[in-house]
Amino acid sequence: MLGVCQAKITLIDNAIGGIIKALEAKGELDNTWIIYSSDHGEMAGDHRLSHKAVFYDMAVRVPLVVRPPGGQSGWISEGLTDCLNITATVLDIAGVESLEDSDGISFASQVLAGPDADGAQKGKDAVFSEVDGFTMVFDGRYKMVVESASEKPVEMYDCQNDPRELNNVFEDPDLESVRRDLIETHLSTIRDRLDREKLEFYRAIPAKTYSPPK
């Protein structure tokens, strides 16, 4: 598995290098935003798992590397962001309207302002991920997974004290107020968007025979 991961990294590095060389050759490098990210990670043996469809960090914490036109000294922001923000940023750079009812927030101005600006470390209050009828919410410290329809917690990790996500504390009575806050403060913001009819349709059909309705 390690060899496969190293091969993937080498392949991606070579591809990005080829894009940068092409931009340089055309004289467009200083007129181009470069944004590198991914839609998901791979477990690659972590937690004895190989693929995705889980909410551990190896699967959901993906890279995001941004180079504005003209380049910039490297710096790191610890603010929470997500794929919606990437979409909002690309639209912002292109000078077009943002998507209606989207929670995406452009980080273009944040990148250009640099590491010493007041908002350099600012991000979203929480980010989400969904798969197979389950929803994850992460507020920067606690990561909780609930059954999407009932919002019943099934997993929870204190990622500050348990960064490897080994201790599932979803039933810890001392964290009941934290679980309630994650649901009412954050999950409530996406609750009305859940299409329960489609969710039940999806979950009722075995994966091998499932095909999306036309």
N, C-alpha and C positions, 0 to 999 in steps of 0.2 A: 504494500500500500504506500509506503514512504517513497519508493521509486516512482510510482505512478504520479504522486503529488509533485515530486521534483520535476518530472517530465512536463507536467501541466504548467508549472511555474516557468520553466524554460521556454515553452511554446508561447506563453502569453508575453513574456519579456521580449522575445524576438519579434512578435507581432506588433507590440507597441513601439519598439525601436524602428520597425519598418515604416510605421505611420509617421513617426516624428521625422525620419529622414525624408519621406515624401513631402511633408509640409515644408521642411527646410529647402528642398530642391525647388519648390514652387514659390518660395518667398512668402509663405503664408503662416509660418510658425508664430510670429509675433502678432498675428491677427486671428488666432484660433484659441478657443477654450478647449482644454483636454480634460475630460472627466472619465475616470476609470472606476467601475464598480461591478457588482454582480447581483443577480436576483436571489441567490442563495449560496450557502457553503456546502461542504460535505463533511460528514463526521470523521472519515479517514481513520477509523479505529478508535476514536475517542468514545468512551462509554461502551466499548465493544460493538459499536455500530459503524456502518460503512457509508451510508447515504444520507439523505435529507429527511424531510417530512417529520422532523422533531423540532423542539424549540431550544435545545442546548445551544450555547454560544457558537460552537463550531458550525452549526447549520444556519444561524440567523444573523450573526455579527459578521457582516461582509465588508470587504475593503471599500474605501471611498477616497480616491486620490484626485485632487483637482489642481490643474495648472492654468492660471489665467494668461491671457495674451501678454507676451513679453517676459513671462516667467516670474518667479518669486522665490525668496528664500524659504526653505521648508519649515513648516510649523504644524502643530497638532492641536485640534480642538476636541475637547471632551464632551461637547454638547451633543445631545441625542438628535439623530436625523434619520431619515428613511427614504425609500424610493419615491414617495410622493414629493419630497423636497427636491429630489434630483429632477423630476419632471417639471416642477415649478421653476427651477433654476434655468433649465434649458429654454423654457418659454420666455422667461424674463430676459435672458441673453438675446433671444431672437426678436424681442420687442413686440411680442404678441400677448393677447389677453390670457390670463390664467384660466384654468379649467373651472367650470361652474361647480360649486359645492365641493371643491377639493380642499383637503386639509394641508396641501402642500405649501411650503414656505420657501421662497428662493433664498439661497445662501450666497448668491453672487456678490452682493455688496459686502457681506461678512468676509469673504475670501479676499476681496480687494482691499478692505480696511486693514487686514493684517493682524498679527498676534497681539499687538499692544492696544487694540481698540477695545472699548468698553464691552462690546458684545461678542468678543472673540470666542468665549467659552459658552455662549448661550445656545441652547437648543430647545427642542420640544420638551414639554413636561413628561410625556410618555410616548412610547412607540408600540406598535402592534404587529402581530403576525397571525395568520389564520391558515389552517390546513385540516382537512378531513373532519370538519365539524367541531374543531377546537380553536380557541382564541387565546393568544398570549398577549399580556400587557407587561411592559417593563418601564419602570420610572427612574432608572439609573442605579437603583439599589436592589429593589425587589422585583423578581420576575415571577409572574403567576400565570398559570394556564387554567382555563375554565372550559367546561362543555358549553359550546356557543349558545345553544337554545336555552338551557336552564341557568347558565352562569354559575354552575356548581364548580368550585375549585377542585382540581385533581393534581396539580403540581404547584410548588412554590419554593423559590430559592432566595436566600439572602446573599446576593452576589458580592456584597462587600466583605462578609465574613466567610463566605463559602464560594469563592470564585470558580471552583471546579464543578460546582453544582452537583454535589454528592449527597447532600442532606435535604430531602424533600420535607418541608415543614408546613405543608398545606393543612395539616390538622393541629398545628401547634396553637393551643388556646391563647397564649400570650401575644399572638400575631393576628387575632381576630379583627382588631380595629384596623390593622394594615390591610387585610384582605377586603374588608368592607369599604375602605377608602379607595382602593384600587378599582373596585367594581363601581361604586357610586360616582367617583370623581372622574375616572378615565373611561372605563368600559361603557358607561352610560352615554358617552359622546358618539359611540358607533352603534348603540343598541337598536335604534330605529332603522338602521340600514340593513339589518339582517332580514333576508328573504327566507322566512321559515318554511314556506311551501317548497321552495327549491332545495333547501337543505334536507328536508325530510325525503324528498324524491331521490336525492343523491345518496343518502345513507341507506335507503331501503333496497337499493339494487347492488348486487355483488360486483366488485371491481372488475372482474373478468368479462362481465356482460354489459357493463355500463357504457352507454354512448349518450352524449348530450342531446337534449331535445332540439329539433330544428325550428 
